[in-house]
Amino acid sequence: MSIVLRRLRGAYPEAQIALRFRTPWELLVATVLSAQTTDVTVNRVTPALFARYPDAAAYAGADRTEMEEILRPTGFYRAKTNSVISLGQALVEKFGGEVPGRLADLVTLPGVGRKTANVVLGNAFGVPGITVDTHFGRLARRWAWTDSEDPVEVEKQVGTLIERKDWTMLSHRVIFHGRRVCHAKKPACGACSLAKDCPSAGIGETDPAKAAKLVKGPEADHLLALVGLER
């Protein structure tokens, strides 16, 4: 595992959360909105949303129709409007409008599970957390860190393998790798800097030239350079 961690650090030295935020509340809202849409779409919507509704109290008393129009581009905008209004109301009632910095408290809020809580804790509070989204779970299984499909169990098992202080950055790097190289349907194995140490190497495209075309994201040139390839 240590070799994989070193290679991930080399591939994604500056990995960070893609969602833009200034406060724990903004990150909490953005994370809820990111369900079933892209971070890019959320980042296009949130400037207007955050300007109109600056805190939990504003969401708690928001005009539903007005908010739905702002959130429409994110998809499932009616459900998401219900979610963030309910979230604002609960935060005001339970915590005086302030986002708590403990996982046990965060998961008491409507629509906030361990994944969302760990995103907020790790990126807004500096509290280490493992974010098990679909990418993280898929790669953890491919790398034989776990065989579980249960996100809570994956979080628990992976957490025993590395130091707690590294949990948040590990989450970013694994998710980056899942989005850019180790795709769900066709991993770019032939262009992967982790292939030599991967138990699942070869399940995807192994031809280097073909695999290079599958690599996505702004780090594509850097990732290909690590294995001596280019577009």
Secondary structure as UniProt FT lines:
FT   HELIX           2..11
FT   TURN            13..14
FT   HELIX           24..33
FT   TURN            34..36
FT   HELIX           39..52
FT   HELIX           56..60
FT   HELIX           64..71
FT   HELIX           72..74
FT   HELIX           77..95
FT   TURN            96..97
FT   HELIX           103..106
FT   TURN            107..108
FT   TURN            110..111
FT   HELIX           114..120
FT   HELIX           121..125
FT   HELIX           134..142
FT   TURN            143..144
FT   HELIX           151..159
FT   TURN            160..161
FT   HELIX           164..166
FT   HELIX           167..180
FT   HELIX           189..191
FT   TURN            193..194
FT   HELIX           195..197
FT   TURN            199..202
FT   HELIX           208..212
FT   TURN            213..214
FT   TURN            218..219
FT   HELIX           220..226
FT   TURN            227..228
//
